Amino acid sequence: MASGWIFLTSFIALVLGMTVGMGLRRHLAADCLDAPAKEVIRLGAGFLATLSAVLISLMIASAKDSYDSQNAHFRTLAAYLVETDQLLVQYGPEATEVRILMRQALPAAVDRIWREKQSGWQDSAFTAASLAEQLGGAIAALSPKTDAQRALRRRLEEASKSIADTRLLMFADGETAIQAPFLLILMFWLAVVFASYSLFVEPSRVVIAALLIFALSISSALFLVADLSQPFVGLMQIPKEQLRHALAPLN
């Protein structure tokens, strides 16, 4: 579910809970809201608030793990690309064509990763047009003439394999989206808590404004959690330019 919809839905649910509480206060008889009833409702609301806090903390931890995992793959891929480029520099002028190929194929590879993650649909990470396949084929075509070049070619093959492995991890390690049942249950709990807040207080401008601010704050927190769980879309997405410009221009 998109983070914007999560924010809007949660805010509406909290406002609805607040409105229900105010409506019940007007229609319930005074003896229905005596001290024992208030105590029971407050204890139940406190228990639901605690459960909601635990569930939100679990959602934050899950979203943070997903984001950190994809960001780590992303940085590792950039590091292997830079390492491969430096090894090609040491190889000599014969590897210039491979370095040019890397710079031509990298933007398309980055766009493909983002397109896969944003659409939620992924085809094979390894095709004839993929960066890993093109780089591996170009390195295999090198013809070393000295022992130093043969040693560099072995290191280049290892680096190319590392790039392919990292790309496969990015392909296989899907995002941890917020599950709809968890979200719906959490919104219901929070709506009940807000209903209990407005049940025992005479509505006034200050009370209504305070509850609206609280609802806006909680909805904003859920928005941030949902946005964090999608590393390739939204406000907190991983910046693709960091990988796109990982390789310095050729002189």
N, C-alpha and C positions, 0 to 999 in steps of 0.2 A: 504494500500500500504506500502511495506517495506520502512524503512527510507533510506536505501542505494539507492533504485530506485528513491526516491524523490530527494535525493541529486543529482544524476546523471542527471535526467530529467530536474530539474530546472537549473542546470549549462549549459546543452546543450541549453535550451531555451534562457537563457541570452546571451550566446555566439552567438546564431543564430540571436537574436535581434541586437546585436552589429554589426554583419557582414552585416545584411540587411541595417542598417544605413550607414555603410561605402560604400556599393554598391550604395545606392540611392545618396549619395553625389557625386559619380563619374559620374552618368548618368543624374542627373538633371541639367537643365540649371541654369546659375548663377542668372537670374532674378527670378527664383522660390524660391530662398533662400534669398530674400531681408529682410530688417529689420522687416516689419509687419509680414511676414510669420514666421520668427524666433520667434517673440514675441508670436504669437498664439501657435506655437508648444511647446515652453517652458512653457507657462501657462498650456496647456493640459497635458504635461509631469509632471509638478509639482502637478497637481490635481490627476493624476493617482498614483504618488508616495505617496501622502497623503492617498489615498484610500488603497493602498497596505500596508502602515504602520498600518492603522486601522485594516485591515483584519488579518495581522500577529499578532497584539496584541490580537485580539479575539481568534485566534488559540492557542496562548501561554496560555491564561487564561483557555481555555477549556482543553488543555492538562495537565496543572498544576492541575486543579480541579480533573481530572480523576486520576492522579498519587497520589495526596494527599488522595483521597477517598479510593483507594485500599490500600495504605500504612497504613492508619488509621485502616482499617479492619484487616490488617495483624498484626499490633501491638496489637490491642485489642484481637485477637485470641491468640496470644502468652501470653498476660497477664492473660487471663482466664485459659489457660492451666497451668501456673505456680500456680495460685490461687488454682485450683483443686488439683494439686499435693501436695500443702502445707496442704490442708484440709485432704487429704488422709493420710499424715504423722500424723496429729493430731488424726485421727480416730484410728490408731493403726496398729499392725502387720497384722490384718485381711485384710487390704486394700493393702497389698504388691502386690498381684496378679494384682490388678487394675492398680497400678503404673507401673508394668512391661508391662501390656497390652498397656498403653499409650505410653511408649517408643518404643514398637514394631510397633504400628500402626501409629505413627506420621510421620516417614519418607515417608511411602507410601502415606499418606494423603497430605503431602507437594508436592510430585512428581505429584500427581493427579491434584492438583490445578494448578501447572505450565503447565502440559500437556494440561489441558482444555483451559487455557488462550492462550498458544502458538499456539494451533491448531485451535482456534476459534470455536471448537465444544464442547459442554458441555452436559453431561448426567445428571441424577438426582444427586443432591448433597447429597441425603440421600438414601443409600442402606444398605444392611446387612453388607457390608464390610467397610462402612464409619467410620471414627473416632468417629463422634458424636453418631452413633448408637451403636457401640461397647462399648463406654464409658458409655452411658446411660444404656445399658443392664447390664454391670458389676456393676454399682452403684446400680441398682435396685435389684441385687442379694445379696447385702450386708445384713447381719442380725444383726442389732444393738442390744446390750445387756444392755446398760446403757442409761440413759437420755442424757448424753453428746454425745454418739454415734448417738442417734436418732436425736439430734439437728444438728450434723455434716452431717448426711445423708441428711437432708432437704437442708442444704447449698450446699452439693455436687450436689443434683438434680438441684438446681437453677444455679449453675456454669455450669453443663452439658447443661442445656437449653441455657445458654448464649453462650456457644461454638457452639451449633447447630444454634442459631440465627445469630451469626457472620459469620459462614460458609455459611449460606443461603444468607446473604448480599453480600458476596464475589462472590457467584454464580450468584446472580441476578444483581449486579451492574457491567454491562459490561463496557468495555473500550470505550473511546470516540475517535474513529479513525478519522483521517482527511478525510473529505468528498472529493471525487474526483472532483466534480464540483467547489468547492471552490479553490482547488489546481490548477486546470487547468486555471480558470479565473485569479488567482493571478499570475501564470507564464506568461500568456498573457500580463497582465498589466506591469509586470516587463520587459518583452521582449520589449514592446513598449517604456518604459522609457529608456532602454539601447540603443535602436535604435535612440532615440532623442539625447542622449548624443554624439553618434558618427556621427550624421548627420552634425553638424556644425563645427567639429574640423578636421583638417588635420591629418590623421592617422600617427602616429610615434611610435617608440618603447616604449617611455614613456607612451603615451596615451593607447596603446594596453595593456601594462603590467598593468597599473592602472585599466583599465576596467576589465581585467581578475581577478585581485585581488578582486575587488568589487563583481564580479559575484561569485567568490569562497566563499567570506564571506557571501553573501546572501544565497547561496545554503547550506552552513554549518549551518546557522541559521535555515533554514527549516528542515535540517536533525535533529537538536537537538529538534525541536518542535515535529517532527514525532516520534523520539525515546522516548521523554517524554510521549507521548500519549499511549505508550505501556509498562505499568509497569512491565510486566512479560517476555519481550524479549528485546534484544538490549543492548547497552552499559550502560544505566541508569536503568536497571531493578532492582526491589526490591531484595535484597540478600536473597535467600531462606535459607541459612545456619543459619540466625538469628532465624528462627522459628524451623528449624530442631534440633538445639542445645539449644532450650529454656529450656528443662528439664535437670537438672543436673543428671549425672549417679548415680545409686543406689549404696550405700555403701555395 
